[in-house]
Amino acid sequence: MNMFILKLSFINLKRRKSKNIINILMMSVIIFLLSICIEMSQIFNLYIDRYLKESGSIINDIVMFNNINKLLNILFILIIIISIISIIVTINNFVSDRINEIVLYKSIGYKNTHLFQLLFFENIMILSISYIVSIILSNLFIYIIIFVFKRYLYINIMYSIYTILSCDLIILIIVCFMCFFISIFMINKVRKLSIKSLID
């Protein structure tokens, strides 16, 4: 059954290509912003450590760095809020667009576990493509920043590569959680649908 559901999810993705491209673009932007925020904050912390070691701890500098760090944290929280809102909108659009299809699956005997697997496979494919695109773009962006400002950043390139890769791993974990929770939210929406709702 799992292989059949996997094939069905591939067919659904091909059938809804234009809407999936929009979803991939939206998720890519969200993941890109999250990764940029996390990577910039890591690089900024590296810069603070190096700068304070070389110049000595000057109180004005520490206050300025703390303010910039707070600003980065606020930006990160804003991106998470925007991400949650856009994911909720996507879920609502997804369910309203596919009510007929979902009710048809239920009418031919698909259980909620089968529908969850179908939605999970679709989400994992969309989020995998989004993750790859956004990580390539965000890493390119960060490497350009490091290369352009390496004189001022006091950052060892090899150490920054390790930092960026660890940030990519954090983003991958976030994407896996996103995929799981999006599928759970979708299945909760789907659970409320019945064949009667289609007839009415």
N, C-alpha and C positions, 0 to 999 in steps of 0.2 A: 504493500500500500504506500509506503514512504517514497519508493521510486516513482510510482504513478503520480503522487502529489507533487514531487519535484519536477516531473515533466510537465504537469499541468500548470505549475507556477511559471515555468519557462514560456509556455504557450500564452499565459495571461500577460506576461511582460511584453512579449512580441505584439500581442493584439492591442495593448494599450500603450504603444510606443511613445506617442506624442505626450501623453499625460505623465508617463514615467520619466521622460527627459526633463520635464518641468520639476518633478519631484527630485530627480538626481541633482539638478542645478541648485535647487533650494537647499537640499541637504549638504551639498558641496560647499556652499557659501557659509552655512552654519558651522560645519566642521573646520573650514578654513579659518574663520574668525576665532573659534575656540583654540585651534592649534597656534595661531599667531599670538594670541593673548598669553597662552601658557609658555610658549617659547620665548617671547619678549620678556616676560616676567623672570624666567630663569636666567636669560642673558643679562638682564638688568641687575639681578642679584649677584651674578659673577662679577659684573663691572664694579658694583659697590664694594665687594670684598677686596678686589684688586686695588681699586682707587684708594680705599681707606688704609690698606697696608702700605702703599707707596707714599701717600701724602700725609699720613698721620690722621688721627680722628679729630676733625674740625667740627664743632657743634653745628655751625650753619649748614655745612655740607650734609651732615647726618639728618637734620630737619628737612632739608630739601629732598634728599633721597627717600625719606619716609613719606613725604607728601606725594612724590611720584609713584611710589609703591602703592599707596592708598588709591591713587587715581587708576592704576592698572587693575587693582582688585575690584574697584567699582565698575570699570569697563567689563571685566570678566563676568561679574554678577549680571550686568545689563545684557550681555550676550547670552547668558544662560536663560534669562527671563524671555528674551526675544525667541530663543530656540524653543522653549516650552510652548509659547503662544503659537509659533508657526507649526509645531508638531501637532498641537491640538486642532488647529485649522485644517491641516493635512488629513488627519484622521477623520474629521467630520465630512470633509469633501470626498474622501475615499469611500466611506460607508454610504453617503447619499448617492454617489455616482454608481455604486455597484449593488444597490438594494435588490434589483431584479435577479442579478447573477447569484448573490448570496442565498436568497430565498429559494432559487432553483436548486442550488447545491443541497440545501436543507431538505427540500421536497424529495430528492432522489436518495436520501438516506445518509448524507454526510453528517457526522457528529461534530460537536464543537471542537473536539480534539483534532479532527481532520482539517477543519477550517483554520484552527490555530496554526497547524503545521504549514498549510498553504500560505497563510498570511506571513508567517515567520520566514519561509523560504523566499517569498517575494521581497520582503523587507531586507533580508540579509543580502540579496543580490543588489538591490538599489543602494543600500548603505555601503556595500563593498566598493562599488564603482565610485560613489561619492567620496569615500575615504581615500582611495588611491589618487583620484584627481586632486582633492584638496591638500593631501599631504605632499604631493609633488610640487604643487604651487606654493604652499606655505614654506616648505624647505628651501625652494628656489629664492623666495622672497627674503627669508632669514639669512641665507648664504650671501646674497647681494648686500644686505645691511652689514653683515660681519666684514665682508671684503671691503666695502666702501669706508666703513668707520673703524677698521681694525687698529689704526694708529691711536684712536681715542678710547677704544673699548678695553684695552689691556687684556684681551682674551686670547688664550691659546686656541688655534683653529682646531686641533685634535680634541681638546677638551670640549669645545663648543659643539663638535660633531657628536660626541658622546651625549651631551646634554640634549641636543635636538632629537637624537634617536630615542632617548628615554622619554622625552615629551611625546614622540610619535606613539610609543607604547601606551602611555597614559591615554592618549586620544583613542587608540584602538580599543582599550578597555571601556572607555566612555561610549564609543560607537556600539560595542556589543551589548552594553546595558540599554542603550537607546533602542536597539533592534528588539530586544526582549520586551521592554516596557511598551513600545509602540504596538507590538503584536498583542500584548495583553489588553491594552486599551481598545484596540480594534475588535478583539474577540468579545469584550464586554459590551461593546456597541452592537455587535452582530448577534449576541445572545438574546437581545431584546426583540429582534426581528422574528416575524412568523409569516407563514403563508397567508394568514388572514390579513396582515398589514399590507400585503401586495394587492389583495383583492379589493380591500377598502380604498 
